[in-house]
Structures are given as C-alpha cells and as structure tokens.
Amino acid sequence: NGETINYGFGIVYNGQEGQELNINGGNINYGIINADNACFNQLDSAEGMFKDMTNLETFELSSENGDVPFENTTSMSEMFSGCTSLKDIYISGWKSLTKLTDVSKMFYNCSSLESFDGLDEFADCMNSVENLSYMLYNCKSLSGTDIENSLKKFYIESASNLEGMFEKCSNLTSIDMNSWHLTSRVTNISRMFYGCTSLTSIDMEECSGEKSMQITNASHLFDGCSKLQTIILPGTTSNSMTDVSYMFRGVGNGNTKRTILTNLDKINGYKVTDASYMFQNAKVEEVELADYTAWQCGDHLYLTDEGMSDEAITALVDKY
C-alpha cells in the first residue's frame, strides 16, 4: 500500500496467446504502477486487471520501443473499475487496438481521475469496440479543455451500446460527438449523459454519416443535465426509437433561459411506446392544447404523445 511497482519489459508477463492476467481484489494494492514498455501484447483479456485497487493513484504504461500495448486484447471491461483514488493515467502509444471489442465499465467509479495523458490516442483507435457502456461512469473529476478535446476524437464505428457512458461525469461542460462515426449498429444510448450536471452543450448533429440510425432506447439520456443550454441531436433520422422516457427530465432547470433543442424532429415517433416523463421539470415551455400537452423549445413545438383529440387539433390550429 502506497508503494511503487515497476514492470520491466519482458519481466512481468511473457505468456501465450489466450491467457489472462488478473491483478485485482486488493491483494496487490500499490499507490503507483509504472509498467512502461511492458506491452502485454499477447494478452487476450485484461478484464478486471486492476479492479478495486483502491490505493492506486498513478498508472503509467507508455510504449517507447515500437510495441503496441494490448494489441491482441479483446476485453478491457472493468479494467480500472473501483480505483477510487486513481488520479493520473499515462498511456501514450496505445493504438491499433484492432481486436478490442469491450471497454464497458473500464473506468467505472474512478471518481478521483483528473489527468488522462494519451486519451486522444486511445479514443482514436477504438473502431472495433462494440460495448462502451458505463465506460466513464462517475468520473466526476474529469474536466477541462484537454479532456473535452480528446473526447472529440472517439472513433467507434462498431459501437452498439453506449448506455451510461458518461453518467455522473459532473465536471464535463461540453461534449462534441461530430467525429465519432456512429452507425446503425448503435441501439442503446440510455443514460449516456445522466447526471452530467455541469454540461452546457452537447453536439451530436454529425455523429453519424448514415441516412438513418436504429437507436431503440434513449431513456434518461439527458436526465438531470440541469445546466444544458444547447442540445443538438443527431441530424440523421432515427426510425426505431421505442423508449424516450425521462429523456429530458430536469434539463436546463438550473438556467434562467430555456434550453435550445435542435433535431428532435429527426426522431420518428411511430414506434415510441414509452414517453413517460420525457420533459419532466425541464426548462422548456408547456403548451396546453385542450386535453393535450405539447412542448415548445425555441421556435419548435414538439408533440411527443400519441392520441391527439379533435379538440386538441382544433386548439393547435387556433393557437398557431
């Protein structure tokens, strides 16, 4: 505890393809891990590798000799999960991770994480990753322009599950997803920004170059984002949405002005089965149309519920 462990190249791990190396559960709980040039390039799974090392404050694994760390690894799920004291990560040289498919909960509850050197390289080489759910859950100390610029570089064209990816990242202020190369494989974006209480803007307009997306679940997507001023949803039509419950609950209710919401009309509502509390307590304007409630954001009026009565349609025509 509080000690330093140094991994030298070729000393710590020289296993065969398909083997796993797992150091977790608190049995080895060092304050600093320096694994520079220990590339683990035959490691099939790094799942839970440093999980629950609660005293770990600094992790360094950078390649300076041309080797690609973890180049044959398929899973980094829960790799640093529960490392609640981890403040600094240095992982430059992590690139061309062509076999990596799962980074779910990789930094789950790393609540002290402040510095992430190499995040931009790592983000740019994840084009084979399918599962990013809860990847940065409760990384509430992550903040600043450098981190937010690195998040722009995510290249995740194989992604299908983004549930809770940034949940409770309460110090991030802006997220730009326009270069993420999302495709129709993405089905779940539920809780993706849940509880991001400092976010002021999210831009998703060009996150996909495809004509349509197949997202089914967007429940709680921006739930609790109380400072959001601008939301730009994907400019690509989504034809498969079924659950938008609590999607905008509490959005902007910490602001003096209403939140500007763009591209909600790209969601095809014909398959939506649950829109309960979609705008509950959000800083948008309720518009009563007889027995029907619509929502006005800027110059747009959103009709999110099914079953408009004749009286509601008449009220809509008379009002506008």
ChimeraX attribute file (.defattr): number of C-alpha atoms within 10 A of each C-alpha:
attribute: neighborCount
match mode: 1-to-1
recipient: residues
	/A:1	14
	/A:2	11
	/A:3	11
	/A:4	14
	/A:5	15
	/A:6	13
	/A:7	18
	/A:8	14
	/A:9	16
	/A:10	12
	/A:11	8
	/A:12	13
	/A:13	16
	/A:14	14
	/A:15	14
	/A:16	11
	/A:17	13
	/A:18	11
	/A:19	11
	/A:20	15
	/A:21	16
	/A:22	13
	/A:23	17
	/A:24	19
	/A:25	15
	/A:26	15
	/A:27	10
	/A:28	15
	/A:29	23
	/A:30	19
	/A:31	19
	/A:32	20
	/A:33	19
	/A:34	17
	/A:35	21
	/A:36	21
	/A:37	21
	/A:38	23
	/A:39	27
	/A:40	23
	/A:41	18
	/A:42	19
	/A:43	23
	/A:44	22
	/A:45	23
	/A:46	24
	/A:47	26
	/A:48	22
	/A:49	21
	/A:50	25
	/A:51	24
	/A:52	25
	/A:53	25
	/A:54	22
	/A:55	19
	/A:56	26
	/A:57	20
	/A:58	19
	/A:59	23
	/A:60	19
	/A:61	20
	/A:62	23
	/A:63	19
	/A:64	11
	/A:65	11
	/A:66	9
	/A:67	17
	/A:68	21
	/A:69	25
	/A:70	25
	/A:71	20
	/A:72	20
	/A:73	24
	/A:74	21
	/A:75	23
	/A:76	23
	/A:77	26
	/A:78	25
	/A:79	26
	/A:80	28
	/A:81	26
	/A:82	22
	/A:83	25
	/A:84	23
	/A:85	19
	/A:86	25
	/A:87	19
	/A:88	18
	/A:89	20
	/A:90	18
	/A:91	21
	/A:92	21
	/A:93	20
	/A:94	23
	/A:95	20
	/A:96	19
	/A:97	21
	/A:98	16
	/A:99	17
	/A:100	23
	/A:101	21
	/A:102	25
	/A:103	24
	/A:104	28
	/A:105	26
	/A:106	28
	/A:107	26
	/A:108	26
	/A:109	26
	/A:110	26
	/A:111	22
	/A:112	18
	/A:113	24
	/A:114	18
	/A:115	19
	/A:116	18
	/A:117	18
	/A:118	17
	/A:119	21
	/A:120	21
	/A:121	18
	/A:122	21
	/A:123	19
	/A:124	21
	/A:125	19
	/A:126	25
	/A:127	22
	/A:128	19
	/A:129	24
	/A:130	21
	/A:131	24
	/A:132	23
	/A:133	28
	/A:134	26
	/A:135	28
	/A:136	27
	/A:137	27
	/A:138	26
	/A:139	24
	/A:140	22
	/A:141	17
	/A:142	22
	/A:143	19
	/A:144	14
	/A:145	11
	/A:146	14
	/A:147	18
	/A:148	17
	/A:149	15
	/A:150	20
	/A:151	21
	/A:152	17
	/A:153	22
	/A:154	24
	/A:155	22
	/A:156	23
	/A:157	20
	/A:158	19
	/A:159	26
	/A:160	22
	/A:161	24
	/A:162	22
	/A:163	27
	/A:164	27
	/A:165	25
	/A:166	25
	/A:167	27
	/A:168	26
	/A:169	26
	/A:170	22
	/A:171	17
	/A:172	23
	/A:173	19
	/A:174	19
	/A:175	19
	/A:176	21
	/A:177	20
	/A:178	19
	/A:179	19
	/A:180	23
	/A:181	19
	/A:182	23
	/A:183	21
	/A:184	18
	/A:185	15
	/A:186	21
	/A:187	20
	/A:188	23
	/A:189	21
	/A:190	28
	/A:191	26
	/A:192	26
	/A:193	27
	/A:194	26
	/A:195	24
	/A:196	25
	/A:197	25
	/A:198	20
	/A:199	23
	/A:200	20
	/A:201	20
	/A:202	20
	/A:203	17
	/A:204	21
	/A:205	19
	/A:206	19
	/A:207	21
	/A:208	21
	/A:209	18
	/A:210	14
	/A:211	11
	/A:212	17
	/A:213	22
	/A:214	17
	/A:215	24
	/A:216	20
	/A:217	24
	/A:218	22
	/A:219	28
	/A:220	25
	/A:221	26
	/A:222	29
	/A:223	28
	/A:224	27
	/A:225	27
	/A:226	25
	/A:227	22
	/A:228	28
	/A:229	22
	/A:230	18
	/A:231	20
	/A:232	17
	/A:233	19
	/A:234	23
	/A:235	21
	/A:236	19
	/A:237	18
	/A:238	20
	/A:239	18
	/A:240	19
	/A:241	23
	/A:242	19
	/A:243	23
	/A:244	25
	/A:245	23
	/A:246	26
	/A:247	26
	/A:248	26
	/A:249	25
	/A:250	24
	/A:251	28
	/A:252	27
	/A:253	20
	/A:254	18
	/A:255	14
	/A:256	10
	/A:257	11
	/A:258	20
	/A:259	24
	/A:260	19
	/A:261	18
	/A:262	20
	/A:263	16
	/A:264	19
	/A:265	16
	/A:266	15
	/A:267	21
	/A:268	14
	/A:269	21
	/A:270	11
	/A:271	13
	/A:272	20
	/A:273	14
	/A:274	16
	/A:275	18
	/A:276	16
	/A:277	17
	/A:278	23
	/A:279	23
	/A:280	16
	/A:281	17
	/A:282	25
	/A:283	26
	/A:284	22
	/A:285	15
	/A:286	15
	/A:287	16
	/A:288	13
	/A:289	19
	/A:290	15
	/A:291	12
	/A:292	18
	/A:293	15
	/A:294	17
	/A:295	17
	/A:296	17
	/A:297	16
	/A:298	13
	/A:299	8
	/A:300	14
	/A:301	15
	/A:302	14
	/A:303	15
	/A:304	18
	/A:305	16
	/A:306	12
	/A:307	8
	/A:308	15
	/A:309	13
	/A:310	11
	/A:311	13
	/A:312	18
	/A:313	15
	/A:314	13
	/A:315	16
	/A:316	16
	/A:317	10
	/A:318	9
	/A:319	9
	/A:320	5
